[in-house]
Amino acid sequence: MYERIFKRCIDCIAAAGTLLLLSPLLLVVAAAIRLEDKGPALFRQRRVGRDGRGFTLFKFRSMPVATPDVPSTAAGALKVTRIGRWIRRMNVDELPQLINVLRGEMSLIGPRPALPAQAALLELRRGAGILRARPGLTGLAQVNAYDGMPETEKVRWEGEYISSITFFGDVRIVLATLAYLTRPPPVY
């Protein structure tokens, strides 16, 4: 019952409320991106969603205009703008995905949406039944050290999540995500 009805209601209420609450910040970030590097403030990228259907994911643009479209594992070698470094460090670049949540393409909690080019990951997800879930802004794999994690490990965490989606499980993931987001930035 939670997964089929209440989860979507919670997604819509939380996404709309967060967008409304953070709208001044979102406008300032969009203006800063446009001032630093002429071009759109939003970056659009094709991703694979529920049941393997494609959709356009929104993020704040953190790289110069005309940067090639690559998976996040290869993005480290690409140039990032000054404002882009800040919005990535603060994870503000992900906030426009709340629009994807409102449109029903994503959920707040679920597996991160893959790029169509990530064929091996998509095949593992298809085999494990993970593509039947709506992708999310954050998820069990993300709060368990997603970056650099082997694809088989991501799929294991994602499979664990979709096999037992509960309200309290989602609350634990939200709290773990908030703990991650509010940690002090690394000192180099």
N, C-alpha and C positions, 0 to 999 in steps of 0.2 A: 504494500500500500504506500509506504513512504517513497520508494523509488519511482513508482508510477505516477503519483499525484503530488504529494507534499514537497518532494525535492524540487520539482519545477516551480512551484509557487514560491518556495524559499529563494530559489535562484533569482526569480524575477523581482521580488521585493528587495532582496539584498543588493542586486545589481543596480536597480533604479535608485535606491536610497544612497548607495555609494557614489554613483555618478552625480547625483544632485548635491550631495555633501561636498564632494571633491571638485565640483565644477570650476571654482575659482583657480585651484591648482592646475587643473587640466588646461584651462585657457592660458595661463601663464606659461606652462610648458610648451604648448603649441606655438605661442608667439615667440618664445625663445628659440625653438627649433627653426622657425621660418626666418628669424633675424640672423641667425648664425650661418645658415646654409639655405639659400633660396630654394624653394620647392615645397612639396606638401609636408605637413606635420605628421600625417599618418602614413605608415608603411602598410601595404596590403600584400598578403602572401597566400597562395593557395595551400590549403591543408586538407588532410583526410579526416573526415568526421565520422559520425555514427553510421553504421552499416556500410562503411567504405565510401560514402558520398563526399564529394569535394565541397569546400566552402572557402570563402575569403576571410582570412584572419586579419584583425586590425591590431597594430602596435604603434607606439610613437616611433618615429624614425630616429635612429641613433647613428646612422652612417650617412656619408655624403650621398647626394643624388646620384643615380646611375651605378651604385654599388651592385655587383653581381649577387644573385639569389643563391645562397648556399646553406646547408644545414648548420645548426648552431655549433656542432663539433668542429666545423671548419671556419667559423666566423671569427675566431680569435686572431687570425692572420690579416683580417681586413681592417681598414682605417675606421676609427670611430671619432665622431665630432666631440668637441668639448662638452656640450650639453648632453650628448649621447653617453659619455662616460658617467656623468652624474645620474641621468635617468636610469641607466642600467644598474649602477651600484645601489640605487634606492628602489629598484624594481618598478619605477613609475612607468617605464616603457610598456609594461604589460596591461596597464589600466584600461586602454581602449578595448581590450577583449571583453570588458563588461557589456559592450554593445553586442558582441557575438552571443553572450549569455542571454541578453534580452531578446535577440532574434531567434533563440532556440537552437543555435548551432553548437553551443557549448554549455557547460554547467560550471558552477563554481568549483566542484570537486569531480575529478575523473582523470583518466589517462591524458597526458599532454597530446595534442593533435600532431600527427607526424606530417612531414612533407611527402608529396607523392613519390619523390625520388628515393625515399627511404624504404625501398622494396623489401629488404630483409626483415626490418622491424615490422612492416605491415603484414608480411606473411606469417611471422611469429604471432602477431596479434590476431590475425584471422584464425589461425589454428587454435588459439586459446580462447576464442570467443570474445575477445576484448573489444572488437569493433562494434559489437552490439550496444556498447555503452556510449553515452554522449561524452566527448572529450571535455577536459576541465582546465581551469586556470591553474589549479594545483591538484596534487593527488598524493597517494601513498608512496609512489616511487620518488616524487620530488622531495618529500620530507625525509626520505631515507637516502639522501646524497645522489640525486639524479645525474648531475654532470659527471661525465667520465664513467658512468655505470655501464657495464656490458648490456647489450640489448636483451639477452636472455634474462638478466636480473631485473631489468625494467618490466619485462612481461610477467615475471614471477610476482612482483609487487602489484602490478596492475590486475593480474588474475586474482590475487588475494583480495583486492579491493572489490572487484565486481562480483565476486562470489558471495559477499556479505555486506551489501550496501545498507547502512543503517544511519539514522539521524545522529546517534551518539558517535559513531565512527567518523561521520563527516565533521562533527564538532571537534573531535580530537585532531583531525587533519587541519582544520582551520586554525586551531590553537597552535599546533606545531608550525604551521606556515607563519603565523604572526610572530612567534618566537624567533623564527629564522629572519624575518624581515626587520625586526627591531633589535637584532644583535648589533654590537658596535662594528663599524667597518674594519676590515683587516688593516694592520699597520705594516708597511713595507720598509 
